[in-house]
Amino acid sequence: MNIMMVTVTERTREIGVRKALGATPLRIRQQFLIEAIVICVLGGVFGVLIGIGIGNIVANQIGPGGFIVPTVWIATAFVICVVVGLLSGYYPARKASKLDPIESLRYE
């Protein structure tokens, strides 16, 4: 959420331009929510790849046999990533959609 709050603050001028050109609050909220979800899912992808890599290394150290990739837990992890992205991105997205375009253009 902190990263998204900083993003909203840094892009206040851009939000003002978009609102001045006719962007609706819904579109602004969608933009920031999608960004938050993408950031969380990318973190989930890297976490799954690192987990599979470490699991293979540990399985090879233990002995012969295979490493079973837990697909149910991977799917659960991605669902959790999307939920965390939605929850942590909603407040910054709402804040961005409520900015006044005139004040936003005057920012800095």
C-alpha positions in Angstrom: 0.0 0.0 0.0 2.9 2.3 0.8 4.3 1.9 -2.7 1.0 2.7 -4.3 0.6 5.8 -2.1 4.0 7.0 -3.2 2.9 6.3 -6.8 -0.2 8.3 -6.4 1.8 11.2 -4.9 4.4 11.1 -7.6 1.8 11.0 -10.4 -0.5 13.7 -9.2 0.1 15.8 -12.2 -0.6 12.9 -14.6 -3.8 12.2 -12.8 -4.8 15.8 -13.1 -4.1 15.8 -16.9 -6.1 12.6 -17.3 -9.1 14.0 -15.3 -8.9 17.3 -17.2 -9.1 15.3 -20.5 -12.2 13.5 -19.3 -11.1 10.4 -17.5 -13.7 9.2 -15.0 -12.9 8.3 -11.4 -13.7 4.7 -12.3 -11.0 4.6 -15.0 -8.4 6.2 -12.6 -9.3 3.6 -9.9 -9.0 0.8 -12.4 -5.6 2.0 -13.5 -4.2 2.0 -10.0 -5.9 -1.3 -8.9 -4.5 -3.0 -12.0 -1.1 -1.7 -11.2 -1.3 -3.0 -7.6 -2.5 -6.4 -8.8 0.3 -6.7 -11.4 2.9 -5.8 -8.8 1.6 -8.5 -6.4 1.3 -11.1 -9.0 4.8 -10.5 -10.2 6.0 -10.9 -6.7 4.0 -14.2 -6.5 5.6 -15.4 -9.8 9.1 -14.8 -8.5 8.2 -16.4 -5.1 6.9 -19.5 -6.9 9.9 -19.8 -9.1 12.3 -19.4 -6.2 10.2 -21.9 -4.2 10.3 -24.5 -7.0 14.1 -23.9 -7.4 14.8 -24.3 -3.7 12.5 -27.4 -3.5 14.4 -29.0 -6.4 17.8 -28.3 -4.7 16.6 -29.7 -1.4 15.0 -32.8 -3.1 18.3 -33.5 -4.9 20.3 -33.2 -1.7 18.0 -35.6 0.2 18.3 -38.3 -2.4 16.8 -39.8 -5.5 13.3 -39.2 -6.3 11.3 -36.3 -7.7 10.1 -33.0 -6.5 6.3 -32.7 -6.8 5.2 -29.3 -7.7 2.1 -28.5 -5.5 -0.2 -26.9 -8.2 -3.1 -26.4 -5.7 -0.9 -24.3 -3.4 0.5 -22.4 -6.3 -3.0 -21.5 -7.5 -3.9 -20.6 -3.9 -0.8 -18.3 -3.7 -1.9 -16.5 -6.9 -5.4 -16.0 -5.5 -3.9 -14.6 -2.3 -1.7 -12.3 -4.4 -4.7 -10.9 -6.3 -6.6 -10.3 -3.0 -3.7 -8.6 -1.4 -3.3 -6.4 -4.5 -6.9 -5.4 -4.4 -6.9 -4.7 -0.7 -3.7 -2.8 -0.7 -4.4 -0.9 -3.8 -8.0 0.2 -3.1 -7.3 3.1 -0.8 -4.6 4.7 -3.0 -6.8 4.2 -6.1 -9.7 5.8 -4.3 -7.5 8.7 -3.2 -6.3 9.2 -6.8 -9.8 9.1 -8.2 -11.0 11.8 -5.8 -8.2 14.3 -6.7 -9.4 17.7 -8.0 -8.0 18.2 -11.5 -7.2 21.9 -11.0 -5.3 21.3 -7.8 -3.6 18.3 -9.4 -2.3 20.3 -12.3 -1.1 23.0 -9.9 0.8 20.4 -7.9 4.6 20.8 -7.5 
